[in-house]
Each structure stands twice: as structure tokens, then as C-alpha cells.
Amino acid sequence: MALAILGFALVALLQLSSQSLRLVKSSGDYQQAMLLADRLATTTQATEETADLGEEGPFRWERRISLVPLPEELQPKETIPGKELPKLFMVTVGVRWGQGQLLELATLRTPTTAPIVPGSQPAAATGTQQPITSGTGQQPTISGSRPGGSTFGSRPGGSTGGFGIR
């Protein structure tokens, strides 16, 4: 009888060990997919609506950039002739791997250029917002490269960043 109980315990331990190894591999795959999606989203220079596909290792990815209507509170109060209205783009990166596993990351970006520093080359569009000053001598307001508002969730620590699983 004791041998039968020992046998069942041994089988249970082997199953738990096997399941643990599967979870470690799944977690590693998820982490690699998140790193890939984050890299694709942060290196994107959103200037027009596009969609592209690619593969990297065991991962297949799709990146979509779409123009989002600017919320009313962000619309300029008055337009300046000859100056383009601000644009807002949603960058969505979907990464697939394994047997139907999917991770989707979304963020909002604005096409901007870095300020010109005297004696240096003009920089290309970075896809992040630059400081905005009110013209009243107040401190500038700085918006991050990943404004919130995404329907996919928020980053750990409370800041919204558009990360999530779908």
C-alpha cells in the first residue's frame, strides 16, 4: 500500500515538474514577443498610414499605423495659414507565435521633428512629442512618447502605455 502511495506521489511530482517547464518556456516566449512588439512600436516614425508584415525568429508580426481623429480638446484654437494641423497616429503591433498565441501592443504617436541645435544637423522625425510652451513664461509641458488612452490596458506601475494581451 505504501509503495502505491509513493508511486502516485512520484507521478504527481513529475507532472508538476513538466508543467513548470512548460510555463517557463511560455513565459520566455511571451517576454520575447513583448520585447519585439515594443521595439517595433518605439522605432516607428509615424508620418502616414501604413501596414507592414515581417518575421523574426519564431515570431510573425504585423504593424499598422492609422490616423486617429484629434480629440476636440487637443485641436488648436486658431489655425495658422500655411501651417499643417497636428496629426495623431495609432501604432498597433501584433505578434503571433506558437499555436495561436497573440500579443497586441498599441500606442499613440505624433509626427514631430527634434529641435534644431545651432551647429548640428537637423534631426529626422522621432515620433515623440516635444515640449510645448504656452508663451506666458511658464514651464513647458512635456508629453511622453506613449500617451495613454489605449483600450488595451496600462503598464505595471500605473502609467498608461497601451500594453496588453488580446
C-alpha positions as CSV (number, residue, x, y, z in Angstrom):
1,M,0.0,0.0,0.0
2,A,2.8,2.4,0.9
3,L,4.5,1.6,-2.4
4,A,1.3,2.6,-4.3
5,I,1.1,5.9,-2.5
6,L,4.8,6.6,-3.2
7,G,4.2,5.8,-6.8
8,F,1.2,8.2,-7.1
9,A,3.3,10.9,-5.3
10,L,6.2,10.4,-7.7
11,V,3.9,10.6,-10.8
12,A,2.3,13.8,-9.4
13,L,5.8,15.4,-8.8
14,L,6.9,14.5,-12.3
15,Q,3.7,16.1,-13.8
16,L,4.2,19.3,-11.7
17,S,7.8,19.5,-12.9
18,S,6.8,19.0,-16.5
19,Q,4.1,21.7,-16.2
20,S,6.6,24.1,-14.6
21,L,9.0,23.7,-17.5
22,R,6.1,24.4,-20.0
23,L,5.2,27.6,-18.1
24,V,8.8,28.7,-18.0
25,K,9.0,28.3,-21.8
26,S,5.7,30.0,-22.4
27,S,6.8,32.9,-20.2
28,G,10.1,33.3,-22.1
29,D,8.2,33.3,-25.4
30,Y,5.8,35.9,-24.2
31,Q,8.7,38.1,-23.0
32,Q,10.5,37.8,-26.3
33,A,7.2,38.7,-28.1
34,M,6.7,41.7,-25.9
35,L,10.3,42.9,-26.5
36,L,9.8,42.5,-30.2
37,A,6.5,44.4,-30.2
38,D,7.9,47.2,-28.0
39,R,10.9,47.6,-30.3
40,L,8.8,47.8,-33.4
41,A,6.4,50.3,-31.8
42,T,9.1,52.6,-30.4
43,T,11.3,52.7,-33.5
44,T,8.3,53.5,-35.7
45,Q,8.3,57.0,-37.2
46,A,4.6,57.6,-37.8
47,T,4.2,60.0,-40.7
48,E,1.5,58.3,-42.8
49,E,-1.0,55.4,-42.7
50,T,0.7,52.1,-43.5
51,A,0.7,48.4,-42.7
52,D,3.7,46.0,-42.9
53,L,4.4,42.4,-42.1
54,G,7.5,40.5,-41.0
55,E,9.1,37.6,-39.3
56,E,11.8,37.4,-36.7
57,G,12.7,34.0,-35.4
58,P,9.6,32.1,-34.5
59,F,7.5,35.3,-34.4
60,R,5.3,36.7,-37.1
61,W,4.4,40.4,-36.7
62,E,2.1,42.9,-38.2
63,R,2.5,46.7,-37.7
64,R,-0.4,49.0,-38.6
65,I,-0.3,52.8,-38.5
66,S,-3.6,54.6,-38.8
67,L,-4.6,58.2,-38.5
68,V,-6.7,59.0,-35.5
69,P,-9.0,62.0,-35.3
70,L,-7.6,64.5,-32.9
71,P,-9.8,64.9,-29.8
72,E,-11.6,68.3,-29.6
73,E,-9.6,69.4,-26.5
74,L,-6.3,68.9,-28.5
75,Q,-7.5,70.8,-31.6
76,P,-5.7,74.2,-32.0
77,K,-7.9,77.2,-31.0
78,E,-6.9,79.1,-34.1
79,T,-5.3,77.9,-37.3
80,I,-2.2,79.5,-38.8
81,P,-2.3,79.8,-42.6
82,G,0.3,77.6,-44.3
83,K,0.8,75.5,-41.1
84,E,-0.3,71.9,-41.1
85,L,-2.8,70.8,-38.5
86,P,-1.4,68.4,-35.9
87,K,-1.9,64.7,-36.5
88,L,-2.3,61.8,-34.2
89,F,-1.4,58.2,-35.3
90,M,-2.2,54.9,-33.6
91,V,0.6,52.4,-34.0
92,T,-0.6,48.8,-33.4
93,V,1.8,45.9,-33.4
94,G,0.5,42.3,-33.3
95,V,2.9,39.4,-32.7
96,R,1.9,35.8,-33.3
97,W,3.9,32.7,-32.3
98,G,3.4,29.1,-31.4
99,Q,-0.1,27.5,-31.7
100,G,-2.3,30.6,-32.0
101,Q,-0.7,32.8,-29.4
102,L,-1.1,36.5,-29.9
103,L,0.2,39.6,-28.3
104,E,-1.0,43.0,-29.4
105,L,0.5,46.4,-28.4
106,A,-0.9,49.8,-29.2
107,T,0.3,53.3,-28.7
108,L,-0.4,56.8,-29.9
109,R,2.3,58.8,-31.7
110,T,2.6,62.3,-33.2
111,P,4.9,63.1,-36.0
112,T,7.4,65.7,-34.8
113,T,10.9,66.8,-35.5
114,A,13.6,67.4,-32.9
115,P,14.5,71.0,-32.2
116,I,17.4,72.3,-34.3
117,V,20.5,72.9,-32.2
118,P,22.9,75.5,-33.7
119,G,25.9,73.9,-35.3
120,S,24.3,70.5,-35.7
121,Q,22.5,68.6,-38.5
122,P,18.6,68.8,-38.4
123,A,17.2,65.6,-36.9
124,A,14.6,63.4,-38.6
125,A,11.1,62.8,-37.2
126,T,11.2,60.9,-34.0
127,G,7.6,60.2,-33.4
128,T,7.6,61.7,-29.9
129,Q,6.2,65.0,-28.7
130,Q,8.5,67.9,-28.0
131,P,7.9,70.3,-25.1
132,I,5.0,72.7,-25.6
133,T,5.3,76.1,-24.1
134,S,2.3,78.4,-23.5
135,G,4.2,81.6,-24.4
136,T,3.4,83.1,-21.0
137,G,6.8,82.3,-19.4
138,Q,5.5,79.2,-17.7
139,Q,7.4,75.9,-17.5
140,P,7.0,73.7,-20.6
141,T,4.6,70.8,-20.5
142,I,6.3,67.6,-21.8
143,S,4.2,64.8,-23.1
144,G,5.8,61.3,-23.3
145,S,6.3,59.2,-26.4
146,R,3.5,56.8,-25.3
147,P,0.4,58.8,-24.4
148,G,-2.4,56.8,-22.8
149,G,-5.9,56.3,-24.0
150,S,-5.4,52.9,-25.4
151,T,-8.1,50.3,-25.0
152,F,-5.6,47.6,-24.3
153,G,-4.7,48.4,-20.7
154,S,-2.0,50.0,-18.8
155,R,1.6,49.4,-17.8
156,P,2.6,48.0,-14.5
157,G,3.2,50.8,-12.0
158,G,0.1,52.8,-13.1
159,S,1.3,54.7,-16.2
160,T,-0.8,54.1,-19.3
161,G,1.3,52.9,-22.2
162,G,-1.0,50.8,-24.3
163,F,0.5,47.4,-23.5
164,G,-1.8,44.4,-23.3
165,I,-2.7,40.9,-24.4
166,R,-5.5,40.2,-26.6
